[in-house]
Amino acid sequence: MKTILVVNAKGGCGKTTLSTNLASYFATNEFNTVLVDFDPQQSALEWLKERNKDYYYEIQGLSPFQKRLRFAADVERVVLDAPARVEGKQLADLVRRADIILVPVLPSPIDMRAAATFIKELLLTGHAEEKKIAVVANRVRENTLIYQQLNKFLKRLKIPFLASIRDSQNYIHVAEAGLGIFDMPWYLVSHDIEQWKPLVRWINRNLDD
């Protein structure tokens, strides 16, 4: 079993979008996949309720608020959708569980400053030095000045900057049906899939180590 944590203390940075689409990627590649929603709003599990199990690969959903987390022996991939404002003991517990940690960052001055502060805290958290950590630019519009600033900011960090995920209506449309872009016909989401390729290559390479 391999575990991927999607985390950033700043709310509204797209953690759930990244988590649900990552779960979609693993499921469509025929991994037995579990999505754990640590956010009190339970947005990831609400997304999962809309998923038609008769037509799409199954993803199991779990909530730590309902029962103690236990995974079946045949579970292969676990995606942890972290809550906003995570810190201290809770952050340390999530980091301890993870094999890979992804930090989504939005293209705004407020989000960049918040991300810099959070990443410093993350790197000082117990067990973090043992983990593979990377950042992902989320909801970007590449031909904008703020994206150029975000790009420069992320490249200055001491952890890998893997991918830029565009601000696309495709993510809104699939979310309404409990789907990810990997569940869709390729010709409808080909540009989005291309943007995910460096991210999933990095994840798979590090999970196979």
N, C-alpha and C positions, 0 to 999 in steps of 0.2 A: 504493500500500500504506500502510495506517495501523496503528499499533501502540499497544496499550494494555498498560501495565504494572500488575500488581497486586502491591503490595509493602508489607511491614511487617516490621521486624526481629524482632518478637515472634512466636514460634511459636504455633500453635493459634488464630489469630484468624480463620480462615475464608478464607484467600487462595485455596485450591484450589476451594472451593465457589463463590466469586465468579468465579474464572477459568473454571471449566467451564461455569457457567451463562451467562456472558458469551459464551463460544464458541458455546454452544447458541443464544443469541439471534442472533448474526451468521449462523450457518449456516442457521437456519430462515428468515431474511430473505434467503437466497440469495446471501450473500457467500461467496466462496472463502476459507475460514477455516483458519488454522493456530494450534494451541495448542502453545506451547513450555514445557517443564517444566524449570525450573532447579533444582528441589528434588532433592537426592540420593535421597530416598525415591521419587521418580517417581510420586507418587500421581495426578497428573493423567493421565499416560500409562496407568496401570493402569485408571483410569476409562474412558479412551478404548478400551481393549481390549474392554470389555464392550458397546460400542456396535454395534448391528446396522446395518451399512451398507446392507443391502437394504431397510430400512424407514424409516430416518431420514437426514436430510441429513448428508453426509460432513464430518468435521472431520479435517484432517491433524494428526498429532502429531509433534513433533520433540524430541530431547534433545540439549543441547549437550555431554553427556558421551560421546555416541556418534560424533558427527561435527561438522565445522564447519557453522555455521548458514548455509544458503543458501536463498533463497526463489525460487520460480518467478515468472516475470513476471506471471502472472495472479492471484497471491495478492492479496486485497483487504484482509483483516483479520488481524492477528496479535495473539494474547493471550499475554503473558509472565507465567507463574506463578513469582514469585520465591521463593527459599529463605528460611528463617528465618535470623536473625543476619547478614543481609547488611549490609555496611558498606564504607567505603573505596573501593578501586579497583573492586570488583565492583559496588557500588551505583552508582558513577559511570558504569560501562559500561552498566548497565541503563537508567539515566536517559537516557543519550545515545541509546539505541535508540528510546525511547518518544515518542509524540506526546501521549498522555494518561497520567496516573499516578493510580491509585486506591489509597487506604490504608484497608483495613478495620480497624475497632476494635470490640472486645467491651465489653459493659457490666460492667466490673469495675474496682475501684480500681487494681489492678496493671496492667491493660491500658491504662487511661487515662494513668497516669504514663509507661508505656513508650512510648505513642503520642506524647505530648508531646515526649519526648526524641528519638524517631526523626524526627518531623516537623521539628524544629529542624535536625537533621543533614541531612535531605533537602533542605530549602530552601537550605542552604549548599553543596550538592553542585554541581559544575560542570554547566552547561546547565540546571539545574532552573528558573532564572528564565525560561527560554524555553518551558517546558511548562505545560500545563493540569493542575492538581493538585486533587484533591478527596478527601473522606473519606466513608466509608459505615459506618453503624452496623450491626453484624452480629449475628445470633442474639439479637435483642432480644425482650423481653416488655414490651410498652408500659405495662402497668398496674403497674409495679414502681418502687420508690423508686430503685434503681440505674439504671434506664433514664432517669429524670428527671435524675439527676446526669450521666449520659453526654450527654444531650441538651444540657444547659447547657454542659458542657465543650466539645463539638464546635462549638457556636455561638460560642464565644469564640475559636476558632482563626481564623487569618488566611486560611484557604482554605475553599472552599465545602463545606458539609455537605449531601449530596445526597439521601440516602435512608436509611430504617431497614428492614432486612431481618429479618423475624420468625424466631423459633426455631420452625421448622415441620418436621414429619415428612415433608412432601413432598420436601424436599431430600435426606433420607436414602433415601427410596424411589426417587427418580429416579437417584441416584448409583449405586445397586446395579446398574442396567441400563445405565450409561454414557450417561445422558440428563441433560438439564436441564429446568427447568420449562417452557421454551418449546417443548419437544418434545411436551408433554402436551396432552390436550384442555383447552380453556379452562375448562370448567365444573369441572374438578378442581383447578385452580390459580389461579382468578380473583383471589383475595385476594393471592396472592404476585405475580402479574403486575402488579396495581395498585401494589404497593410498588416495583416496578422501573421504573415509567413515568418518574418524574422523573430517575432515573439514566440511562436510555437516551436520553431527550430531550437531556440535557446532553451526553452522549457524542456523539450524532449531530450536534448543533449545532456542537460544537467540531471534530469531524472534517471537517465540511463547510466550515469557514472557509478 
